[in-house]
């Protein structure tokens, strides 16, 4: 209302602090805000005051009916000058404890924002800005002050008008509105109405509060080509808006709309967990500094200390940074891309998942209109991805199998949602943003459009029930794929333990690659003559018309760790993992690396009898891969590609492991990132546990450790003798480059073991996590490119 604007200006002119609340707030919430802020006065109107009786104990001034009270006050202008650091307003936002928290914003920050906005958007007295945000939200403040500070007009929408799309369009057209802030959900609703094109007076629209999809920005520019579109970003704690990006700069390759660059007198940093800057392209948390950073949370010193931290990059001892909790990354052009909340970024089965990337992949399906991906915790640390979506006009709802097949072409298997939920519309909060808390719970039931075949015999019934319990789905078809229902390696371990308890048969995890359905697995278990194949050769992705790629795992590492890598390699190239024998009783353990390589060659020839061959090895597995290449050449075969991943040359003798330089390099590298320290701690823990297992563990554990000792002895005794003349592709982890410093003999000595060309590629990350996200994506891209280069050189 007009009275609301007058009240705000009056409070500020009197040197006070205003605290906005919305008329649809529950009286108890308003009472809490008044008590927590120790407000001296409540300004309201007669039609609102009755709802506050018995709840509010503060003095009340009703602006429409308290003129007698006000008549005795002076009409002359007050001559107060506010201190720049004085609190101009306190805006209450939702708190994790259930009680709202008051964000204290100073005059300095508000003035900086208004002056930046006036300059950046070339505002003048000709502008009219629509005010539609509920008064309790920070956006309402900019909608009031921005036009008034340049002599422009504030066009006030009716209460609830922000969700009345036809009303908003008529109001903007009739009042010749030139500027507005509109969240993407509202933009989509406006663009769906053909009458939005009548709002030709709009010259600048700011969007924010949510990710801004590519299809929206393209459609907006088609409907209102004369209107500038800016993606803006800013938490309440940093005075409304601190970054912006002109969407006119977008290119077809910009699948994510950046939040851009900082305002005047604002600093932004992308930092890791150790509060150190990260390189371009690496995900980190956004920290904001400068004059717009607020003064913290009222009466919440602990929370203030947690989120408003000392600025380590400023010489001013009073300078603070606001820890946003938002994951971002720098683009090469210096713009920043928003990737989602840190608390929306999760780790699933040890893999980091960026929900925005999944949403973008789903959005690329022709049937999609809006997409939102969330993580739901189903208990017992069982986190599941759920995709919610609305459909484009005139399309039918695609089956989940169709969506999964579509996603497999764009993202790794572990990022594919466990459930897909179609909605008529997304739930929204009072200010028009998506309301995640109102999303319905998925049932994880199979889609009715998918065919369903019930278990047909007792064994299938037993397996289906085990799958249902482990995967937490309502029912399981005998033709359901374990991985399509949300299965992963940890659940596979749990499932196979239960299968062994029920049937007495132990199975290698690789069985799931060969028999991923209840029907296939039951068929094998029912065959008395079938024996699980504890083979060294495991088909991870056996489809495709190109020559297969065989990748050797280091000892004690399961080829299941190559599953994510397979998603980033050429889908037309079959991918086989090679793992050592000896995990089960009765299997031989190789004690000689040359014999190991010869046996692996026999195995791969069952798939590919003749070359050229593509072979790789990870860590110690690279030595075996090299020996395989030597033996194949000696037998007259050709090696097209030899990939050596994160491995020292077998001829390298590491000097001075106890030297000061080595230890210093190693310490400095790990101290840069807490995740690296965690990896070191994990490795030390495994080493300590392995000693205990050897002494006190089960026969299976002792078997595994005996395998380790045999292989370590085989590697220690290995000396290359045959020679190799083919190409060599080497991938190094940046951890190794940092630790070894100028001494690159550990990898350069590989060059002495071939007369062929040698190619290098570096992957950001540490040796221990190279097969995990995000490093595995870069690793896969390098290997895929290197294989194509090797093919071209061969031809």
RAURTA-V774243 format. One line per field, one symbol per residue. ss: DSSP state (2 for helix, 1 for strand, 0 for the rest). A space follows every 50 residues. Layout:
ss->???
//
This chain:
ss->02222222222220000100000000222222222220000111022222 22000000011100002222200000000000000011111110000000 11111122222222222222000000011110000002222222222200 00111100002220222222222200001110022222222002222200 00011110000002222222222000011111100222000011112220 00000000011100011111100000100000011111110000001000 22222221110000000001111111111100000111111000011100 11102222222220000111111111100000111111111000000002 22222222000022200011110000010000010222000000000000 00000002222222222222200000000000000000222222222222 22200000002222000222222222000000000011111000011111 11000000222222222000001111110000000000000022222222 22222000000011111100222222222222220000111111100000 00000000022222222222200222222222222222222222220022 22222222222222222000000000011111122222220000222222 222000011111100022200000222222222222222222220
//
